[in-house]
Amino acid sequence: MDDDRIQDGADRRVRGGRVRLSWLSREAIVVLAASMTIAVVFSSTLDVDRGSGPSESFSGHESLLEAMALTADSRALISSGLDDTVRFWNLDPSGATWGEELTRLPHGSRPYALAPSTDGRYLAVGGSGNMAVWERKRDDWALLTSKEGTGYRYLAFAPGSWTLAIGGEGDGVRVIDVPSMKERRVLKGLDDAVHSVAFSPDGSVLAATSFAGELVMWDWRTGAVRPAVKGIGRVKCFAFTPDGRCFATAPWVEGGGITLRDLATGEVKARFGSREDFNSLAFSPDGSLLAASDHSIQLWDVRTGEIRGRLDQGGRWVKTILFTNGGSRLAYGGYDGAIHFWSFPGSPVDAPIGSRPSGARSHTGEG
């Protein structure tokens, strides 16, 4: 975890004689007016480039925030943390209960991964020692199955189905059916432990990275490896565009920036950033914006390549980012366990998103 200490610059002291300016000095007035004008212009420029900071926050977890996801109707945010809990938070902007904790599910082995099915019926939670699958039952959640193991750090449901990909049990990705938990296929091709997994938006392609920086994509129903990702170097994180035509990658080492490639051919379409070492990528729902995080959050216009905003976190680590409110705000968290929301420059925000910035906790249940 990064240190939050701020290093102050060296003190600057005037050791010679004092300079005195007369109140009636025209030169002094001109210098003062010019300085104030420059300061105002410079401050405005910073506001445009960096945004105004998080617009709202709520309490989140007692320690490191590990993962976030949206429910099927996008009216609640799901989060997991180092405090061994999975929590649901109200994102309904129409009432005074925005930010309220709706329910809480236990998970006894550091829940790293969250994977809700796209129809909202199932929620898979992966941890360092076990995986749990929960099923939605009216107004609550019931534990469907729990499986012990060496690690289930990375999970993903295929869009529009109950097919679940599991990474973290070695160098392969297991594909199973829920609720039967029957194994359909084990995908091979990585030489190191799985680091992340994700399905393409149409569900036809399954991608995974390893801790060695390998990226492999499969036509998962046949097990065939797609050639588009060969020779692109060590990858730390990736994300598919919402239309499924392209994917973005950030390299494992600092200095490479983000590359956007055609999914079918591997052709480079665009590059974003240059020197940063990003650990998380996310596209807005309409695909027009790309966000990336490390110790800051940066936001680009995908069509023009122009940077839309930057939010510095003072050296504090941001582990996970997620667009909410139809793409008008960016949720982020990591270092302090809290969930923050950034109304980035130019975001279509019409009204405050809630009146409970501290996030009251209203209901706790264990299914």
Backbone hydrogen bonds, N-H to C=O, Kabsch-Sander energy under -0.5 kcal/mol:
donor,donor_aa,acceptor,acceptor_aa,energy
7,Q,5,R,-0.5
8,D,6,I,-0.8
13,R,11,D,-0.6
15,R,13,R,-0.7
20,R,18,R,-0.5
25,S,22,S,-1.8
26,R,24,L,-0.5
29,I,25,S,-1.9
30,V,26,R,-2.5
31,V,27,E,-2.4
32,L,28,A,-2.6
33,A,29,I,-2.6
34,A,30,V,-2.4
35,S,31,V,-2.2
36,M,32,L,-2.2
37,T,33,A,-2.2
38,I,34,A,-2.3
39,A,35,S,-2.2
40,V,36,M,-2.2
41,V,37,T,-2.4
42,F,38,I,-2.7
43,S,39,A,-2.5
44,S,40,V,-2.3
45,T,41,V,-2.0
46,L,42,F,-2.0
47,D,43,S,-1.9
48,V,44,S,-1.9
49,D,45,T,-2.3
50,R,46,L,-2.8
51,G,47,D,-1.7
52,S,343,S,-0.5
55,S,341,F,-2.3
56,E,341,F,-1.1
58,F,339,I,-2.2
59,S,358,S,-1.3
61,H,337,G,-3.2
65,L,334,G,-2.0
66,E,64,L,-0.5
66,E,80,S,-2.6
67,A,80,S,-1.3
69,A,78,I,-2.1
71,T,76,A,-2.3
74,S,71,T,-1.7
77,L,89,W,-2.3
78,I,69,A,-3.6
79,S,87,R,-2.4
80,S,67,A,-1.9
81,G,85,T,-1.6
82,L,64,L,-2.7
84,D,81,G,-1.5
86,V,105,L,-2.7
87,R,79,S,-2.8
88,F,103,T,-2.4
89,W,77,L,-2.7
90,N,100,E,-2.5
91,L,75,R,-2.7
92,D,75,R,-0.5
95,G,92,D,-0.8
98,W,95,G,-0.7
99,G,90,N,-3.0
100,E,97,T,-2.2
101,E,360,A,-2.6
102,L,88,F,-2.9
103,T,88,F,-0.8
105,L,86,V,-3.3
107,H,84,D,-2.1
112,Y,110,R,-0.9
112,Y,126,G,-1.5
113,A,126,G,-2.1
115,A,124,A,-2.4
117,S,122,Y,-2.7
120,G,117,S,-1.8
123,L,134,W,-2.2
124,A,115,A,-2.6
125,V,132,A,-3.0
126,G,113,A,-1.9
127,G,130,N,-2.0
128,S,109,S,-3.1
128,S,110,R,-0.6
129,G,109,S,-0.6
131,M,147,K,-2.5
132,A,125,V,-2.5
133,V,145,T,-2.6
134,W,123,L,-3.1
135,E,142,A,-3.1
136,R,121,R,-3.1
137,K,140,D,-3.3
140,D,137,K,-2.3
142,A,135,E,-2.8
144,L,133,V,-2.5
144,L,142,A,-0.6
145,T,133,V,-1.6
147,K,131,M,-2.9
149,G,129,G,-2.4
152,Y,127,G,-3.2
154,Y,167,G,-2.0
156,A,165,A,-1.6
158,A,163,T,-2.8
161,S,158,A,-1.7
164,L,162,W,-0.5
164,L,176,I,-2.8
165,A,156,A,-3.1
166,I,174,R,-2.9
167,G,154,Y,-3.4
173,V,187,L,-2.0
174,R,166,I,-2.1
174,R,172,G,-0.5
175,V,185,R,-2.9
176,I,164,L,-2.8
176,I,174,R,-0.5
177,D,182,K,-2.4
178,V,162,W,-2.0
181,M,177,D,-2.5
182,K,177,D,-0.5
184,R,175,V,-3.4
185,R,175,V,-1.5
187,L,173,V,-3.0
188,K,186,V,-0.5
189,G,190,L,-0.5
190,L,171,D,-0.8
194,V,170,G,-1.8
195,H,209,T,-3.8
196,S,209,T,-1.3
198,A,207,A,-2.1
200,S,205,V,-2.6
203,G,200,S,-2.2
206,L,218,W,-2.2
207,A,198,A,-3.0
208,A,216,V,-2.3
209,T,196,S,-1.9
210,S,214,E,-1.6
211,F,193,A,-2.1
213,G,210,S,-1.8
216,V,208,A,-2.5
218,W,206,L,-2.7
219,D,224,A,-2.8
220,W,204,S,-0.6
220,W,218,W,-1.3
222,T,219,D,-1.8
223,G,219,D,-2.6
224,A,219,D,-0.8
226,R,217,M,-3.3
229,V,226,R,-0.6
230,K,227,P,-1.7
232,I,229,V,-1.0
235,V,213,G,-3.1
236,K,250,A,-3.1
237,C,250,A,-1.3
239,A,248,A,-1.9
241,T,246,C,-2.4
244,G,241,T,-2.0
247,F,261,R,-2.2
248,A,239,A,-3.2
249,T,259,T,-2.2
250,A,237,C,-2.4
252,W,234,R,-1.5
255,G,276,E,-0.7
256,G,253,V,-0.8
257,G,276,E,-0.6
258,I,272,F,-3.5
259,T,249,T,-2.4
260,L,270,A,-3.0
261,R,247,F,-2.8
261,R,259,T,-0.5
262,D,267,E,-2.6
263,L,245,R,-3.1
264,A,245,R,-0.5
266,G,262,D,-2.3
269,K,260,L,-3.8
270,A,260,L,-1.4
272,F,258,I,-2.6
278,F,276,E,-0.7
279,N,293,S,-3.0
280,S,293,S,-0.9
282,A,291,A,-2.1
284,S,289,L,-2.1
287,G,284,S,-2.2
290,L,300,W,-2.0
291,A,282,A,-3.1
292,A,298,Q,-2.1
293,S,280,S,-1.9
294,D,296,S,-2.4
297,I,311,L,-2.1
298,Q,292,A,-2.7
299,L,309,G,-2.2
300,W,290,L,-2.5
301,D,306,E,-3.1
302,V,288,S,-2.6
302,V,300,W,-0.7
303,R,288,S,-0.5
305,G,301,D,-2.8
308,R,299,L,-3.5
309,G,299,L,-1.4
310,R,49,D,-1.1
311,L,297,I,-2.8
312,D,310,R,-0.5
313,Q,295,H,-1.6
315,G,295,H,-0.7
316,R,313,Q,-1.6
318,V,294,D,-2.7
319,K,317,W,-0.6
319,K,333,G,-1.4
320,T,333,G,-2.1
322,L,331,A,-2.4
324,T,329,R,-2.8
327,G,324,T,-1.7
328,S,324,T,-0.7
328,S,325,N,-1.1
329,R,324,T,-1.6
330,L,342,W,-2.0
331,A,322,L,-3.5
331,A,329,R,-0.5
332,Y,340,H,-2.3
333,G,320,T,-1.6
335,Y,317,W,-1.9
337,G,334,G,-1.0
339,I,58,F,-2.2
340,H,332,Y,-2.7
340,H,338,A,-0.6
341,F,56,E,-2.4
342,W,330,L,-2.6
343,S,53,G,-0.7
343,S,341,F,-0.6
344,F,342,W,-1.2
347,S,344,F,-2.3
349,V,347,S,-2.3
350,D,348,P,-0.6
359,G,356,R,-1.3
362,S,101,E,-1.5
362,S,360,A,-0.6
363,H,101,E,-0.9
365,G,104,R,-0.6
